[in-house]
């Protein structure tokens, strides 16, 4: 893996500057600033919305190109960074490839894999928003590309760099609740957003494509269809052709602590209970409510684990150790062991707590020995890894399998009441060929991986 600073120093040295003539960092940069020669040249693909929030974290690097299919959504990024702007990322790479070191991909889920793999094939480091991809086949392809091209990767689940996830891991590893047997996790946010059932009848309405939008590029690998404001912006998360519903949007945040602490890996089986939704007639949307049970086999020193995911109208049931006047987290998890219970909220909300409170007050917390994220945060960790070597904490080999849990749940929603048995190594369901049709999608011409 090439390190930015070493590569650029080599170019200078080759021009005839000897070791004794190296200019000190303080002569070319202010205190605490990165010298211009060591800055990472970043291109942003999808710089409105979440992408706008991401790219501002790298304002001290060189933002050399901006791409967004919607000029209106990109206006803030364009005003701030004054970099060449494109609506088609393929054209951006054709013209700017040699000037780019690393790429942000913050587009809708269904175009993550196309843009990320296109960048990695060109040797570019990639930060990709969660969930990593729209299908399990795409996840595996992205992981393979990252390894093959030896690039630094990071998936955008910011909580992975937090102190709270490290605290949780340390508690689990110290035996604070004994052997974990059950996990109840939920996304209670935006309960109506991810089910677009009420809007199905509006799909036949005709709308002009806004002048600011390149609709063909927005569709990318998805099947050709007319523009609709039901899809762009934001609401695409609630449509199965483009998004992955609540489970895809939130699993990488909510499940991350238990995935790390318990080395969950892939489930053996998945069973979904749904309400207010018919996958045969309403499959373009997502259920109004889901309770999805994942069974994980024993692994290492831990025993088997049952994990239930709740979203929409479904909520975590009240655990027996939690006081009657307190509620389980709406977006977070309840982790049950044979010697106690831990609750935590997503993104650190509500903190990591032993329940009941009496047990929390008496608990002697273990020392947290997990090193903090390099650079002090999730976004900077990626930059430090590019400059200094190594990988970021939520690199694609970690973020990929975490995303697969969400995607398996989304497939199980389509087969309510059926227990799907998953062979992760073979990347297939062993008892349902119809479910296997959702593992790897087809692509529109010109947009294949």
C-alpha positions in Angstrom: 0.0 0.0 0.0 1.4 3.4 -1.0 1.5 6.1 1.7 0.7 9.6 0.4 3.6 11.3 2.2 6.2 8.7 1.1 5.0 8.8 -2.5 5.2 12.5 -2.8 8.5 12.7 -1.0 10.0 10.2 -3.5 8.9 12.4 -6.4 10.7 15.4 -4.8 13.8 13.4 -4.1 13.9 12.1 -7.6 14.1 15.8 -8.8 17.5 16.1 -7.2 16.8 17.3 -3.6 19.1 15.4 -1.2 18.3 14.3 2.3 20.2 17.2 3.8 17.9 19.6 2.0 14.6 18.4 3.3 12.5 21.3 4.4 11.1 21.0 8.0 7.3 20.7 8.3 7.1 23.9 10.2 8.6 25.8 7.3 5.8 24.7 5.0 2.8 24.4 7.3 1.5 26.1 10.5 1.5 24.4 13.8 -0.9 21.5 13.8 -1.5 21.8 10.0 -0.8 19.2 7.4 2.0 20.3 4.9 0.6 20.7 1.4 2.8 17.9 0.1 1.1 15.4 2.4 -2.5 16.4 1.8 -4.8 13.8 0.3 -6.5 14.7 -3.0 -10.2 13.8 -2.5 -13.1 13.5 -4.9 -16.6 13.5 -3.6 -19.4 11.5 -5.4 -22.7 12.5 -3.9 -22.0 15.7 -2.0 -25.5 16.8 -1.0 -27.2 15.4 2.1 -25.0 13.0 4.0 -22.1 13.5 1.6 -22.1 17.2 2.4 -21.7 16.3 6.1 -18.9 13.8 5.3 -16.8 15.9 3.0 -16.6 18.9 5.4 -14.6 16.6 7.7 -11.8 16.7 5.2 -11.7 20.4 4.5 -8.0 20.6 5.5 -7.2 18.1 2.7 -7.4 18.9 -1.0 -11.0 18.6 -2.4 -10.1 18.3 -6.1 -13.4 17.2 -7.7 -17.1 17.2 -6.8 -19.8 15.0 -8.4 -23.5 14.9 -7.8 -26.3 14.1 -10.2 -28.3 17.0 -8.7 -26.8 20.5 -9.0 -29.2 21.9 -6.5 -28.1 19.4 -3.8 -24.5 20.1 -4.6 -24.6 23.9 -4.3 -23.2 24.2 -0.8 -20.2 21.9 -1.5 -19.5 23.7 -4.8 -19.6 27.1 -3.1 -17.2 26.0 -0.3 -14.6 24.0 -2.2 -14.6 25.6 -5.7 -13.5 22.3 -7.3 -14.4 21.0 -10.8 -18.0 19.8 -10.7 -19.5 16.8 -12.6 -22.9 15.2 -12.7 -21.5 11.9 -14.1 -18.8 10.2 -12.0 -17.5 8.3 -15.1 -16.7 11.5 -16.8 -15.0 12.8 -13.6 -12.7 9.8 -13.6 -11.9 10.1 -17.3 -10.8 13.7 -16.8 -9.5 13.8 -13.3 -8.1 10.3 -12.5 -4.5 11.3 -12.2 -5.3 14.1 -9.7 -7.4 11.9 -7.4 -6.0 9.9 -4.4 -9.2 9.0 -2.6 -12.9 9.0 -3.2 -16.0 9.6 -1.0 -19.1 7.6 -2.2 -22.3 9.0 -0.5 -24.9 8.2 -3.2 -28.1 6.2 -2.8 -27.5 2.6 -1.8 -28.0 1.1 -5.2 -25.1 3.0 -6.8 -22.5 2.5 -3.9 -20.9 -0.6 -5.5 -20.6 0.8 -9.0 -18.8 4.0 -7.9 -16.7 2.4 -5.2 -15.4 -0.4 -7.4 -14.8 2.0 -10.3 -12.6 4.0 -7.9 -10.8 1.0 -6.4 -10.0 -0.4 -9.9 -8.1 2.9 -10.5 -6.2 2.5 -7.2 -8.2 5.1 -5.3 -8.9 4.8 -1.6 -12.6 4.8 -0.8 -14.8 6.0 2.0 -18.3 4.6 1.4 -21.4 5.5 3.3 -23.4 2.7 5.0 -24.9 0.3 4.2 -21.9 -0.7 2.1 -24.0 -1.9 -0.8 -27.5 -2.7 -2.1 -27.0 -6.5 -2.3 -24.8 -9.2 -0.8 -23.2 -9.9 -4.2 -22.1 -6.3 -4.4 -20.7 -6.4 -0.8 -18.5 -9.4 -1.7 -17.4 -7.7 -4.9 -16.4 -4.5 -3.0 -14.5 -6.5 -0.4 -12.6 -8.4 -3.2 -11.8 -5.2 -5.0 -10.4 -3.6 -1.9 -8.1 -6.5 -1.2 -7.0 -6.9 -4.8 -6.1 -3.2 -5.3 -4.7 -2.8 -1.8 -6.6 0.4 -1.0 -7.6 2.0 2.3 -11.3 1.7 2.9 -13.8 2.9 5.5 -17.6 2.4 5.7 -19.5 5.4 7.2 -20.7 4.0 10.5 -19.3 6.8 12.6 -20.0 5.2 15.9 -17.3 2.6 15.3 -14.7 5.3 16.3 -16.6 6.3 19.4 -15.6 5.8 23.1 -19.0 4.2 23.8 -18.5 1.2 21.5 -15.1 0.6 23.1 -16.7 0.7 26.6 -19.3 -1.8 25.5 -16.7 -4.2 24.1 -14.6 -4.0 27.2 -17.7 -4.7 29.5 -18.6 -7.8 27.4 -15.0 -9.1 27.3 -14.6 -8.6 31.1 -17.7 -10.7 31.7 -19.9 -8.0 33.1 -23.1 -9.9 32.1 -21.6 -13.4 31.7 -22.3 -15.3 28.5 -24.5 -13.4 26.1 -27.5 -15.4 24.9 -29.9 -12.8 23.4 -29.8 -9.4 21.7 -32.8 -7.3 21.0 -32.0 -4.4 18.7 -34.2 -1.7 17.1 -34.6 1.3 14.9 -37.5 3.4 16.2 -36.5 6.4 14.1 -38.8 7.6 11.3 -41.3 4.8 11.7 -43.3 5.8 8.6 -40.5 6.8 6.3 -39.3 3.4 5.2 -42.7 2.0 4.3 -44.0 3.8 1.2 -47.0 1.6 0.8 -49.3 4.6 0.9 -47.5 6.0 -2.2 -47.7 3.0 -4.4 -50.7 4.3 -6.2 -48.9 7.5 -7.0 -46.2 5.8 -9.1 -48.3 6.2 -12.2 -48.2 10.0 -11.9 -46.1 11.8 -14.5 -43.5 14.3 -13.5 -40.9 16.3 -15.4 -37.3 15.7 -14.5 -36.0 18.8 -12.7 -33.5 20.7 -14.8 -30.9 20.3 -12.1 -31.0 16.5 -12.1 -29.3 13.9 -14.4 -31.9 11.2 -14.0 -30.1 8.6 -16.0 -27.1 8.9 -13.8 -29.3 8.8 -10.7 -30.8 5.5 -11.8 -27.4 4.1 -12.5 -27.6 0.3 -12.5 -31.3 0.2 -11.6 -34.0 -0.6 -14.3 -35.1 2.3 -16.4 -38.1 4.1 -15.0 -39.6 7.6 -15.0 -38.5 10.3 -12.6 -40.7 10.7 -9.5 -40.3 13.0 -6.5 -41.2 9.9 -4.5 -37.7 8.6 -5.1 -35.4 11.7 -5.1 -34.3 13.1 -2.8 -34.2 11.1 0.5 -37.3 8.9 0.1 -35.4 6.5 -2.1 -34.5 4.7 1.2 -38.1 3.4 1.4 -38.1 1.9 -2.2 -36.5 -1.5 -2.6 -35.0 -0.7 -6.1 -32.8 1.9 -4.5 -32.7 1.6 -0.7 -32.6 -1.1 1.9 -35.3 0.2 4.3 -34.9 0.8 8.0 -32.8 -2.3 8.6 -30.3 -1.3 5.9 -30.2 2.3 7.1 -29.6 1.5 10.8 -28.1 -2.0 11.3 -24.6 -0.7 10.7 -25.0 1.7 13.5 -27.1 -0.3 16.0 -25.6 -3.8 15.5 -22.0 -2.6 15.3 -21.3 -2.8 19.1 -22.5 -6.4 19.4 -21.0 -7.4 16.1 -17.6 -6.3 17.3 -17.7 -7.4 20.9 -19.2 -10.9 20.2 -17.6 -11.5 16.8 -21.0 -12.4 15.4 -20.0 -13.1 11.9 -22.8 -14.4 9.6 -26.1 -15.9 10.9 -27.1 -19.5 10.2 -30.8 -18.6 9.8 -33.1 -15.7 9.5 -36.9 -15.5 10.1 -39.0 -12.4 9.6 -42.4 -11.5 11.1 -44.0 -8.6 9.4 -47.2 -6.6 9.6 -49.1 -4.3 7.3 -47.4 -5.4 4.1 -47.7 -7.9 1.3 -44.4 -8.7 -0.4 -46.2 -9.9 -3.5 -48.2 -6.7 -4.2 -46.2 -4.2 -2.2 -42.7 -5.5 -2.7 -41.4 -2.2 -4.1 -41.7 -0.8 -0.6 -40.8 -2.0 2.9 -43.0 -3.3 5.7 -44.8 -1.0 8.2 -43.2 -3.1 11.0 -40.7 -6.0 11.2 -39.4 -8.4 13.9 -36.5 -10.4 12.3 -34.8 -13.2 14.2 -31.2 -14.1 13.4 -29.6 -17.2 14.9 -25.8 -17.2 15.2 -23.9 -20.4 15.9 -21.5 -20.8 18.8 -18.1 -19.4 18.0 -14.9 -19.4 19.9 -15.6 -19.3 23.7 -19.1 -17.9 23.3 -22.3 -20.0 22.9 -25.1 -19.6 20.3 -26.8 -16.2 20.2 -30.3 -15.2 19.1 -30.7 -11.6 17.9 -34.0 -10.0 17.1 -34.3 -6.8 15.0 -37.3 -4.5 15.4 -38.3 -1.6 13.2 -41.3 0.5 12.2 -44.2 -0.3 14.4 -42.3 -3.1 16.2 -40.5 -2.3 19.5 -38.1 -4.0 21.8 -40.1 -5.8 24.6 -39.4 -4.7 28.1 -36.5 -6.7 29.6 -37.0 -8.2 33.0 -34.0 -6.5 34.5 -35.1 -3.0 33.5 -37.2 -1.0 36.0 -40.9 -0.7 35.2 -40.8 3.1 34.9 -38.0 3.0 32.3 -38.2 2.2 28.7 -35.8 0.2 26.5 -34.0 2.2 23.8 -36.1 3.0 20.8 -33.0 3.0 18.6 -30.4 0.9 20.2 -30.2 -2.5 21.9 -30.8 -4.7 24.9 -28.1 -7.3 25.4 -28.9 -10.2 27.7 -26.4 -12.5 29.4 -26.7 -15.3 31.9 -25.5 -12.8 34.6 -27.1 -9.5 33.7 -28.3 -7.1 31.0 -26.7 -4.1 29.2 -28.6 -1.5 27.2 -27.2 1.0 24.8 -28.4 3.7 22.4 -27.3 4.2 18.8 -24.5 6.7 18.3 -23.9 6.7 22.0 -27.4 8.1 22.8 -28.3 7.1 26.3 -24.9 5.7 26.9 -23.9 2.1 27.8 -25.7 1.0 31.0 -26.1 -2.1 33.2 -29.6 -2.6 34.3 -31.1 -2.2 36.8 -29.6 1.1 38.0 -28.6 -0.5 41.3 -26.3 -2.9 39.5 -24.8 0.0 37.4 -24.0 2.0 40.6 -22.2 -1.0 42.1 -20.4 -2.0 38.9 -16.6 -1.6 39.0 -15.8 -0.6 35.4 -12.9 -2.4 33.7 -10.1 -0.4 32.1 -10.7 0.4 28.5 -7.6 -0.9 26.6 -8.9 -0.6 23.0 -6.9 2.1 21.3 -8.9 5.2 20.2 -9.4 5.7 16.5 -6.3 7.2 14.8 -6.7 10.8 14.1 -9.3 11.2 16.8 -12.4 10.3 14.8 -14.0 8.2 12.1 -13.3 10.4 9.1 -9.8 11.3 10.1 -8.9 7.7 10.8 -9.3 7.0 7.1 -7.0 9.9 6.2 -4.4 8.8 8.7 -4.4 5.3 7.3 -3.9 6.6 3.8 -1.0 8.7 4.9 0.7 6.3 7.3 -0.4 2.8 6.2 -2.6 0.2 7.7 -6.4 0.1 7.6 -9.3 2.1 9.1 -11.4 0.5 11.8 -14.5 0.0 9.7 -12.7 -1.1 6.5 -14.7 -3.1 4.0 -13.6 -6.5 5.5 -15.3 -5.4 8.7 -18.2 -3.3 7.2 -19.0 -5.8 4.5 -20.1 -8.7 6.8 -21.9 -6.2 9.1 -23.9 -4.9 6.1 -24.7 -8.4 5.1 -26.7 -8.9 8.2 -28.9 -6.0 7.2 -29.3 -7.3 3.6 -30.2 -10.8 4.8 -32.9 -9.3 7.0 -34.2 -7.3 4.0 -34.4 -10.5 2.0 -36.2 -12.4 4.8 -38.9 -9.7 4.9 -39.9 -10.9 1.5 -40.6 -14.4 2.8 -42.5 -13.8 6.1 -42.8 -16.7 8.5 -40.2 -18.8 6.6 -36.9 -19.7 8.2 -34.2 -19.0 5.6 -31.0 -21.0 6.1 -27.8 -19.2 5.0 -24.5 -20.6 3.8 -22.2 -17.6 4.0 -19.2 -19.3 2.4 -21.3 -20.4 -0.6 -23.2 -17.1 -0.6 -26.6 -18.8 -0.9 -29.7 -19.9 0.9 -29.8 -23.7 1.2 -33.6 -24.0 1.4 -35.1 -21.3 -0.8 -34.1 -20.7 -4.4 -36.5 -17.8 -4.7 -34.6 -16.0 -1.9 -31.3 -16.6 -3.8 -32.6 -14.5 -6.6 -32.2 -11.4 -4.4 -28.5 -12.1 -3.5 -27.0 -10.8 -6.7 -29.0 -8.4 -8.8 -29.0 -7.8 -12.6 -27.7 -4.5 -13.9 -28.7 -2.0 -16.5 -26.5 -1.9 -19.6 -23.5 0.3 -19.1 -23.6 0.0 -15.3 -22.3 -3.4 -14.5 -19.5 -3.9 -11.9 
